[in-house]
Amino acid sequence: MTQTMATLAQVGPKKEDLARYYALISQVFDVRRHIDLMHWLQGDVQYYLPHDILVAAWGDFHLGLVHYDIVSSMPGVRSENAKSEAITPLLTGLFDRWIAQDRRPFSLKVCERGFTWDNAATPGPIGDAMRSMRSSLIHGINDQRGRHDCLYVLFSTQAQRHRNERTALKYLLPYIDNAMRQVELLPDQYVATHPVQTEAPGSSSDNEVTVLSEREAGIMKWVAMGKTNGEIGSILDVSTFTVKNHMQRIFKKLDVLNRAQAVSAFSNSKQDA
């Protein structure tokens, strides 16, 4: 049976339990590469949180603009082999459920609603691996400084999850998140840190980074004023869905993950103009 910090606190921690936990935490500072991360997750982390696949996701889940990293010792189960059209709907659905659970850790079995995967969209090792998963454990972190949410999903071939694993995930997730942040992003996961130029349609420049259309720039002005997609739709006499589509294109052009970052990039570009 998996022991957690909560369980140990009830019966009194043994020296070997405390030594294992402290060793687990101290190992976080040695994680620098993806291989280090995988070895750490496959080590003492398994004692508290047994799993076969870890999916770490971050971004704007409401807009479906999600980046993710997949860590597993299973052959071929890697981030670069995952298809966004298969994994993003799963992650956004689990994120909505996490919000509905008052941002508390929860678990799902393969037969429960929300545990879905589009196997047709992801042939190969990841699709094969996901078909063998029988349970998942989910929790997230709200990053107020980065102004985006992070979601962590641990998949397992085990059908039963011990209820104490949710408590273990609650206490260990900050360390897992810290370990993830020490690992270099993959090439397609980078977010630009430079100010973004906004220029009138049709203009060109050797130093041009991106171009917002007149409509997109207008929407960004309302976003900067704190208006919601619905409010902007009413102002412009368009549907909320249309505004959402514009926002998705703006996010991609500005290379940002959320509205706050978009406003910052848009404001900086106006100051530099």
C-alpha positions in Angstrom: 0.0 0.0 0.0 1.3 3.4 -0.9 2.3 5.5 2.1 2.0 9.3 2.1 3.0 12.1 4.3 -0.5 12.2 5.7 -0.5 8.5 6.6 2.9 8.8 8.2 1.7 11.8 10.2 -1.1 9.7 11.7 1.0 6.8 12.8 4.3 8.6 13.4 7.0 8.6 10.7 9.7 6.1 10.7 13.3 7.2 10.2 13.6 5.3 6.9 10.4 6.9 5.7 11.7 10.4 6.5 15.1 9.6 5.0 13.4 8.5 1.7 11.2 11.6 1.6 14.1 14.0 2.2 16.2 12.1 -0.4 13.4 12.5 -2.9 13.2 16.2 -2.3 16.9 16.8 -2.4 17.2 15.0 -5.8 15.0 17.7 -7.4 18.0 20.1 -7.5 20.0 17.6 -9.6 17.3 17.5 -12.4 18.6 19.4 -15.4 17.8 17.2 -18.5 14.8 15.2 -19.6 16.6 12.0 -18.8 17.3 13.3 -15.3 13.6 14.1 -14.9 12.6 10.6 -16.1 15.0 8.9 -13.8 13.8 10.9 -10.8 10.1 10.2 -11.6 10.9 6.5 -12.0 12.7 6.4 -8.7 11.4 7.2 -5.2 8.5 9.2 -6.7 7.0 5.9 -7.7 6.9 4.9 -4.0 4.4 7.7 -3.4 2.9 8.1 -6.8 3.0 5.0 -8.9 2.5 5.9 -12.6 3.5 5.0 -16.1 3.0 8.2 -18.0 3.2 11.8 -16.7 1.7 14.6 -18.8 2.6 18.2 -17.8 0.5 20.9 -19.5 0.5 24.7 -19.3 -1.1 27.6 -21.1 -4.6 29.0 -21.6 -6.9 25.9 -21.3 -10.1 28.0 -21.9 -8.8 28.9 -25.4 -7.3 25.5 -26.0 -3.8 27.0 -26.4 -2.0 24.3 -24.4 1.7 23.3 -24.4 2.5 19.9 -22.9 5.4 17.6 -22.0 5.2 13.8 -21.8 7.5 11.9 -19.5 7.6 8.1 -19.5 9.9 5.1 -19.6 7.6 3.4 -22.1 9.2 3.1 -25.6 8.1 5.8 -28.0 6.0 7.7 -25.4 7.5 11.1 -25.9 6.3 14.7 -26.3 7.3 14.9 -29.9 5.3 11.8 -30.8 2.0 13.2 -29.4 -0.6 14.9 -31.7 -2.1 18.1 -30.4 -5.5 17.2 -31.8 -5.6 14.1 -29.6 -4.2 15.4 -26.4 -5.5 19.0 -26.1 -9.2 18.0 -25.9 -8.3 15.5 -23.1 -6.3 18.1 -21.2 -8.8 20.9 -21.5 -11.6 18.5 -20.3 -9.5 17.4 -17.3 -8.7 21.0 -16.5 -12.4 22.0 -16.5 -13.1 19.1 -14.2 -10.2 20.2 -11.9 -11.7 23.7 -11.7 -15.1 22.1 -10.9 -13.4 20.1 -8.2 -12.4 23.4 -6.5 -8.8 22.9 -7.8 -8.3 19.7 -5.7 -6.5 16.6 -6.8 -8.8 13.8 -8.2 -8.6 10.5 -9.9 -10.4 8.8 -12.8 -10.7 5.2 -14.0 -10.7 4.4 -17.6 -14.5 3.8 -17.6 -15.3 7.1 -16.0 -16.4 10.2 -17.9 -13.5 12.5 -18.8 -11.0 9.7 -19.3 -11.0 9.8 -23.1 -8.3 9.6 -25.7 -8.7 9.9 -29.5 -6.7 6.8 -30.5 -7.4 7.4 -34.2 -5.6 10.8 -34.0 -2.5 9.3 -32.4 -1.4 6.0 -34.0 1.8 4.4 -32.8 3.5 4.0 -29.4 1.5 6.7 -27.6 -1.9 5.5 -28.8 -0.9 1.9 -27.9 0.3 3.0 -24.5 -2.8 5.0 -23.7 -5.0 2.1 -24.6 -3.3 0.2 -21.8 -3.9 2.9 -19.1 -6.6 2.1 -16.6 -6.5 5.1 -14.2 -5.3 8.7 -13.9 -4.5 11.1 -11.1 -5.0 14.8 -11.8 -3.9 18.0 -10.1 -2.9 21.5 -11.1 -1.1 24.7 -10.1 -2.2 28.2 -10.6 0.9 30.3 -11.5 -0.1 33.9 -10.6 3.3 35.3 -11.6 3.4 33.5 -14.9 -0.3 34.2 -15.3 -1.2 30.8 -16.6 -2.3 27.4 -15.2 -0.4 24.2 -15.1 -2.1 20.7 -15.1 -0.4 17.4 -14.3 -1.9 14.1 -15.2 -0.4 10.8 -14.1 -1.6 7.7 -16.0 -1.2 4.2 -14.7 -1.9 0.7 -15.9 -3.2 0.0 -12.4 -7.0 0.1 -12.2 -7.2 1.0 -8.5 -5.6 4.2 -7.0 -5.2 4.4 -3.3 -7.0 7.4 -1.9 -3.9 8.6 -0.1 -2.2 9.1 -3.5 -4.3 12.3 -3.9 -2.8 13.7 -0.7 0.7 12.6 -1.9 0.2 14.4 -5.2 -1.0 17.6 -3.3 2.3 17.7 -1.3 4.7 16.5 -4.0 3.3 18.5 -7.0 5.3 21.7 -6.2 8.5 19.6 -6.3 7.5 17.9 -9.5 6.6 21.3 -11.0 10.0 22.7 -9.9 11.8 19.8 -11.5 9.9 20.3 -14.7 10.8 24.0 -14.8 14.5 23.1 -14.5 14.4 21.1 -17.7 15.0 22.9 -21.0 11.9 23.3 -23.2 11.7 21.4 -26.5 12.1 23.6 -29.6 8.4 24.0 -30.3 7.6 24.9 -26.7 9.4 28.2 -26.5 7.5 31.4 -25.9 9.1 34.6 -27.2 10.3 37.0 -24.6 11.0 40.0 -26.9 8.5 42.8 -27.5 6.3 42.2 -30.5 5.9 44.7 -33.3 2.4 45.5 -34.6 2.3 47.1 -38.0 -0.4 48.1 -40.4 -1.5 45.4 -42.9 0.5 45.6 -46.0 3.6 47.1 -44.4 6.8 45.2 -44.5 10.2 45.4 -42.7 13.3 43.3 -42.4 12.9 43.4 -38.7 9.2 42.6 -38.7 8.2 40.0 -36.1 4.4 39.7 -36.6 1.5 41.7 -37.8 -1.9 42.2 -36.1 -4.8 43.1 -38.4 -6.8 46.2 -37.7 -9.6 44.1 -36.2 -7.2 42.1 -34.0 -5.6 45.4 -32.8 -9.0 46.7 -32.0 -9.9 43.6 -30.0 -6.7 43.9 -28.1 -7.6 47.4 -27.1 -10.8 46.1 -25.5 -8.9 43.2 -23.9 -6.5 45.7 -22.4 -9.5 47.4 -20.8 -10.5 44.1 -19.1 -13.4 43.2 -21.4 -14.4 39.5 -21.7 -14.9 37.8 -25.1 -18.6 38.1 -24.6 -18.5 41.8 -23.9 -16.2 42.4 -26.9 -18.6 40.4 -29.1 -21.5 42.6 -28.0 -19.4 45.7 -28.7 -18.3 44.6 -32.2 -21.6 42.9 -32.9 -20.0 39.5 -33.5 -20.4 36.2 -31.8 -18.3 35.2 -28.8 -17.0 32.3 -30.9 -15.7 34.8 -33.5 -13.9 36.8 -30.8 -12.4 33.5 -29.4 -11.1 32.6 -32.9 -9.5 36.1 -33.2 -7.9 35.7 -29.8 -6.4 32.3 -30.8 -4.8 34.0 -33.8 -3.6 36.9 -31.7 -2.0 34.5 -29.2 -0.1 32.7 -32.0 1.0 36.0 -33.6 2.2 37.4 -30.3 3.6 34.0 -29.2 2.0 34.2 -25.8 -0.1 31.8 -23.7 -2.7 34.0 -22.1 -4.6 37.3 -22.1 -2.3 39.0 -19.6 0.8 38.2 -21.6 -1.0 39.3 -24.8 -1.8 42.7 -23.2 1.8 43.1 -22.1 3.2 42.3 -25.5 0.6 44.6 -27.2 1.3 47.5 -24.9 5.1 47.1 -25.3 4.7 47.2 -29.1 2.7 50.4 -28.9 5.4 52.0 -26.7 8.1 51.0 -29.1 6.3 52.2 -32.2 
